[in-house]
Amino acid sequence: MFQGAIALSLDAKGRLAIPARHRDALVPDGAPLVITAHPHKCLLVYPLSAWEPIRDRIAAMPGFDPRTSAFKRLLVGFAQEEVLDAAGRVLLAGSLRQWAQLEKQVWLVGQGAHFELWSDAGWQAQQEAMLALTGDALPPGFESLAL
């Protein structure tokens, strides 16, 4: 279970050091992880075993609908399998860094079975958007949630 948000830095080569506390769950036994684009202009980071069933469901969707095809191209077309180096870093492909507008500071945000990876500006915008929703009705399923 991935949770929490942490500010991290990309190095000059576009590598991200995965926090040690998440490595074993994200890349069990050195398995690859999968990084792909998300329509909200962030990246999704999955353990390979969690990504494969999602990828298979996406790939099985019919391709004649232009919207379905666009999402397939984005989610599956951008997907990269990567392995961590000996220092626990993963190289983010230039195309993925460009999609999410990642520069030096990034945010790794736990979402349960995966992480989102946001640019600093993108994460700040997400927080501002969430605060703007505080007067709106809760999304479906949150009405009965007690914290």
C-alpha positions as protocol buffer text, in pm:
chain_id: "A"
residue {
  index: 1
  type: MET
  ca { x: 0 y: 0 z: 0 }
}
residue {
  index: 2
  type: PHE
  ca { x: 160 y: 323 z: -116 }
}
residue {
  index: 3
  type: GLN
  ca { x: 60 y: 637 z: 69 }
}
residue {
  index: 4
  type: GLY
  ca { x: 197 y: 977 z: 155 }
}
residue {
  index: 5
  type: ALA
  ca { x: 350 y: 1256 z: -53 }
}
residue {
  index: 6
  type: ILE
  ca { x: 721 y: 1327 z: -62 }
}
residue {
  index: 7
  type: ALA
  ca { x: 920 y: 1591 z: -245 }
}
residue {
  index: 8
  type: LEU
  ca { x: 1214 y: 1444 z: -437 }
}
residue {
  index: 9
  type: SER
  ca { x: 1469 y: 1571 z: -685 }
}
residue {
  index: 10
  type: LEU
  ca { x: 1558 y: 1443 z: -1029 }
}
residue {
  index: 11
  type: ASP
  ca { x: 1929 y: 1434 z: -1099 }
}
residue {
  index: 12
  type: ALA
  ca { x: 2086 y: 1592 z: -1408 }
}
residue {
  index: 13
  type: LYS
  ca { x: 2030 y: 1270 z: -1608 }
}
residue {
  index: 14
  type: GLY
  ca { x: 1659 y: 1251 z: -1524 }
}
residue {
  index: 15
  type: ARG
  ca { x: 1691 y: 978 z: -1262 }
}
residue {
  index: 16
  type: LEU
  ca { x: 1466 y: 955 z: -959 }
}
residue {
  index: 17
  type: ALA
  ca { x: 1584 y: 792 z: -637 }
}
residue {
  index: 18
  type: ILE
  ca { x: 1300 y: 575 z: -506 }
}
residue {
  index: 19
  type: PRO
  ca { x: 1277 y: 608 z: -128 }
}
residue {
  index: 20
  type: ALA
  ca { x: 1419 y: 297 z: 39 }
}
residue {
  index: 21
  type: ARG
  ca { x: 1098 y: 232 z: 235 }
}
residue {
  index: 22
  type: HIS
  ca { x: 906 y: 176 z: -91 }
}
residue {
  index: 23
  type: ARG
  ca { x: 1159 y: -20 z: -295 }
}
residue {
  index: 24
  type: ASP
  ca { x: 1075 y: -373 z: -180 }
}
residue {
  index: 25
  type: ALA
  ca { x: 702 y: -328 z: -251 }
}
residue {
  index: 26
  type: LEU
  ca { x: 754 y: -139 z: -576 }
}
residue {
  index: 27
  type: VAL
  ca { x: 1019 y: -368 z: -723 }
}
residue {
  index: 28
  type: PRO
  ca { x: 995 y: -703 z: -542 }
}
residue {
  index: 29
  type: ASP
  ca { x: 1303 y: -918 z: -610 }
}
residue {
  index: 30
  type: GLY
  ca { x: 1435 y: -659 z: -855 }
}
residue {
  index: 31
  type: ALA
  ca { x: 1134 y: -688 z: -1088 }
}
residue {
  index: 32
  type: PRO
  ca { x: 1079 y: -395 z: -1324 }
}
residue {
  index: 33
  type: LEU
  ca { x: 841 y: -118 z: -1241 }
}
residue {
  index: 34
  type: VAL
  ca { x: 619 y: 50 z: -1499 }
}
residue {
  index: 35
  type: ILE
  ca { x: 594 y: 423 z: -1555 }
}
residue {
  index: 36
  type: THR
  ca { x: 331 y: 570 z: -1785 }
}
residue {
  index: 37
  type: ALA
  ca { x: 155 y: 896 z: -1861 }
}
residue {
  index: 38
  type: HIS
  ca { x: -174 y: 998 z: -1703 }
}
residue {
  index: 39
  type: PRO
  ca { x: -426 y: 1235 z: -1868 }
}
residue {
  index: 40
  type: HIS
  ca { x: -389 y: 1478 z: -1576 }
}
residue {
  index: 41
  type: LYS
  ca { x: -28 y: 1547 z: -1685 }
}
residue {
  index: 42
  type: CYS
  ca { x: 138 y: 1341 z: -1415 }
}
residue {
  index: 43
  type: LEU
  ca { x: 303 y: 999 z: -1436 }
}
residue {
  index: 44
  type: LEU
  ca { x: 181 y: 673 z: -1288 }
}
residue {
  index: 45
  type: VAL
  ca { x: 436 y: 441 z: -1125 }
}
residue {
  index: 46
  type: TYR
  ca { x: 327 y: 79 z: -1077 }
}
residue {
  index: 47
  type: PRO
  ca { x: 488 y: -245 z: -969 }
}
residue {
  index: 48
  type: LEU
  ca { x: 489 y: -458 z: -1285 }
}
residue {
  index: 49
  type: SER
  ca { x: 256 y: -716 z: -1125 }
}
residue {
  index: 50
  type: ALA
  ca { x: -6 y: -448 z: -1051 }
}
residue {
  index: 51
  type: TRP
  ca { x: 25 y: -286 z: -1396 }
}
residue {
  index: 52
  type: GLU
  ca { x: -11 y: -600 z: -1610 }
}
residue {
  index: 53
  type: PRO
  ca { x: -384 y: -666 z: -1540 }
}
residue {
  index: 54
  type: ILE
  ca { x: -462 y: -297 z: -1597 }
}
residue {
  index: 55
  type: ARG
  ca { x: -267 y: -297 z: -1924 }
}
residue {
  index: 56
  type: ASP
  ca { x: -446 y: -611 z: -2038 }
}
residue {
  index: 57
  type: ARG
  ca { x: -789 y: -457 z: -1968 }
}
residue {
  index: 58
  type: ILE
  ca { x: -695 y: -141 z: -2157 }
}
residue {
  index: 59
  type: ALA
  ca { x: -552 y: -335 z: -2450 }
}
residue {
  index: 60
  type: ALA
  ca { x: -870 y: -544 z: -2476 }
}
residue {
  index: 61
  type: MET
  ca { x: -1090 y: -238 z: -2526 }
}
residue {
  index: 62
  type: PRO
  ca { x: -1215 y: -182 z: -2880 }
}
residue {
  index: 63
  type: GLY
  ca { x: -1009 y: 62 z: -3082 }
}
residue {
  index: 64
  type: PHE
  ca { x: -1273 y: 210 z: -3312 }
}
residue {
  index: 65
  type: ASP
  ca { x: -1389 y: 477 z: -3069 }
}
residue {
  index: 66
  type: PRO
  ca { x: -1151 y: 776 z: -3100 }
}
residue {
  index: 67
  type: ARG
  ca { x: -1159 y: 847 z: -2726 }
}
residue {
  index: 68
  type: THR
  ca { x: -1079 y: 486 z: -2637 }
}
residue {
  index: 69
  type: SER
  ca { x: -795 y: 483 z: -2888 }
}
residue {
  index: 70
  type: ALA
  ca { x: -656 y: 807 z: -2746 }
}
residue {
  index: 71
  type: PHE
  ca { x: -651 y: 666 z: -2392 }
}
residue {
  index: 72
  type: LYS
  ca { x: -493 y: 342 z: -2512 }
}
residue {
  index: 73
  type: ARG
  ca { x: -222 y: 539 z: -2690 }
}
residue {
  index: 74
  type: LEU
  ca { x: -156 y: 745 z: -2382 }
}
residue {
  index: 75
  type: LEU
  ca { x: -163 y: 477 z: -2113 }
}
residue {
  index: 76
  type: VAL
  ca { x: -13 y: 183 z: -2301 }
}
residue {
  index: 77
  type: GLY
  ca { x: 184 y: 378 z: -2560 }
}
residue {
  index: 78
  type: PHE
  ca { x: 380 y: 573 z: -2301 }
}
residue {
  index: 79
  type: ALA
  ca { x: 431 y: 276 z: -2064 }
}
residue {
  index: 80
  type: GLN
  ca { x: 796 y: 202 z: -1994 }
}
residue {
  index: 81
  type: GLU
  ca { x: 932 y: -93 z: -1797 }
}
residue {
  index: 82
  type: GLU
  ca { x: 1233 y: 22 z: -1596 }
}
residue {
  index: 83
  type: VAL
  ca { x: 1464 y: -135 z: -1339 }
}
residue {
  index: 84
  type: LEU
  ca { x: 1629 y: 38 z: -1049 }
}
residue {
  index: 85
  type: ASP
  ca { x: 2004 y: 82 z: -1063 }
}
residue {
  index: 86
  type: ALA
  ca { x: 2231 y: -23 z: -774 }
}
residue {
  index: 87
  type: ALA
  ca { x: 2164 y: 311 z: -601 }
}
residue {
  index: 88
  type: GLY
  ca { x: 1784 y: 264 z: -612 }
}
residue {
  index: 89
  type: ARG
  ca { x: 1732 y: 515 z: -894 }
}
residue {
  index: 90
  type: VAL
  ca { x: 1510 y: 484 z: -1198 }
}
residue {
  index: 91
  type: LEU
  ca { x: 1570 y: 670 z: -1523 }
}
residue {
  index: 92
  type: LEU
  ca { x: 1261 y: 856 z: -1640 }
}
residue {
  index: 93
  type: ALA
  ca { x: 1234 y: 860 z: -2019 }
}
residue {
  index: 94
  type: GLY
  ca { x: 1257 y: 1205 z: -2173 }
}
residue {
  index: 95
  type: SER
  ca { x: 914 y: 1166 z: -2332 }
}
residue {
  index: 96
  type: LEU
  ca { x: 759 y: 1098 z: -1992 }
}
residue {
  index: 97
  type: ARG
  ca { x: 944 y: 1387 z: -1827 }
}
residue {
  index: 98
  type: GLN
  ca { x: 821 y: 1614 z: -2106 }
}
residue {
  index: 99
  type: TRP
  ca { x: 460 y: 1492 z: -2077 }
}
residue {
  index: 100
  type: ALA
  ca { x: 445 y: 1562 z: -1703 }
}
residue {
  index: 101
  type: GLN
  ca { x: 663 y: 1875 z: -1730 }
}
residue {
  index: 102
  type: LEU
  ca { x: 903 y: 1734 z: -1472 }
}
residue {
  index: 103
  type: GLU
  ca { x: 1200 y: 1944 z: -1381 }
}
residue {
  index: 104
  type: LYS
  ca { x: 1426 y: 1920 z: -1078 }
}
residue {
  index: 105
  type: GLN
  ca { x: 1172 y: 1899 z: -793 }
}
residue {
  index: 106
  type: VAL
  ca { x: 897 y: 1639 z: -819 }
}
residue {
  index: 107
  type: TRP
  ca { x: 635 y: 1490 z: -588 }
}
residue {
  index: 108
  type: LEU
  ca { x: 587 y: 1116 z: -539 }
}
residue {
  index: 109
  type: VAL
  ca { x: 229 y: 1070 z: -416 }
}
residue {
  index: 110
  type: GLY
  ca { x: 99 y: 735 z: -292 }
}
residue {
  index: 111
  type: GLN
  ca { x: -234 y: 619 z: -432 }
}
residue {
  index: 112
  type: GLY
  ca { x: -270 y: 274 z: -279 }
}
residue {
  index: 113
  type: ALA
  ca { x: -156 y: 29 z: -546 }
}
residue {
  index: 114
  type: HIS
  ca { x: 62 y: 283 z: -728 }
}
residue {
  index: 115
  type: PHE
  ca { x: 225 y: 623 z: -713 }
}
residue {
  index: 116
  type: GLU
  ca { x: 159 y: 941 z: -903 }
}
residue {
  index: 117
  type: LEU
  ca { x: 463 y: 1148 z: -995 }
}
residue {
  index: 118
  type: TRP
  ca { x: 393 y: 1522 z: -1027 }
}
residue {
  index: 119
  type: SER
  ca { x: 592 y: 1827 z: -1120 }
}
residue {
  index: 120
  type: ASP
  ca { x: 615 y: 2073 z: -833 }
}
residue {
  index: 121
  type: ALA
  ca { x: 384 y: 2317 z: -1016 }
}
residue {
  index: 122
  type: GLY
  ca { x: 139 y: 2037 z: -1104 }
}
residue {
  index: 123
  type: TRP
  ca { x: 121 y: 1915 z: -745 }
}
residue {
  index: 124
  type: GLN
  ca { x: 66 y: 2267 z: -614 }
}
residue {
  index: 125
  type: ALA
  ca { x: -216 y: 2314 z: -869 }
}
residue {
  index: 126
  type: GLN
  ca { x: -375 y: 1985 z: -754 }
}
residue {
  index: 127
  type: GLN
  ca { x: -372 y: 2103 z: -394 }
}
residue {
  index: 128
  type: GLU
  ca { x: -527 y: 2437 z: -488 }
}
residue {
  index: 129
  type: ALA
  ca { x: -797 y: 2262 z: -692 }
}
residue {
  index: 130
  type: MET
  ca { x: -877 y: 2037 z: -396 }
}
residue {
  index: 131
  type: LEU
  ca { x: -910 y: 2336 z: -165 }
}
residue {
  index: 132
  type: ALA
  ca { x: -1144 y: 2501 z: -414 }
}
residue {
  index: 133
  type: LEU
  ca { x: -1374 y: 2196 z: -387 }
}
residue {
  index: 134
  type: THR
  ca { x: -1427 y: 2224 z: -13 }
}
residue {
  index: 135
  type: GLY
  ca { x: -1765 y: 2398 z: -56 }
}
residue {
  index: 136
  type: ASP
  ca { x: -1888 y: 2150 z: -318 }
}
residue {
  index: 137
  type: ALA
  ca { x: -2075 y: 1828 z: -253 }
}
residue {
  index: 138
  type: LEU
  ca { x: -1854 y: 1530 z: -185 }
}
residue {
  index: 139
  type: PRO
  ca { x: -1779 y: 1287 z: -469 }
}
residue {
  index: 140
  type: PRO
  ca { x: -1987 y: 966 z: -475 }
}
residue {
  index: 141
  type: GLY
  ca { x: -1878 y: 722 z: -208 }
}
residue {
  index: 142
  type: PHE
  ca { x: -1730 y: 985 z: 24 }
}
residue {
  index: 143
  type: GLU
  ca { x: -2059 y: 1094 z: 184 }
}
residue {
  index: 144
  type: SER
  ca { x: -2045 y: 835 z: 462 }
}
residue {
  index: 145
  type: LEU
  ca { x: -1669 y: 835 z: 516 }
}
residue {
  index: 146
  type: ALA
  ca { x: -1574 y: 924 z: 872 }
}
residue {
  index: 147
  type: LEU
  ca { x: -1222 y: 1041 z: 942 }
}
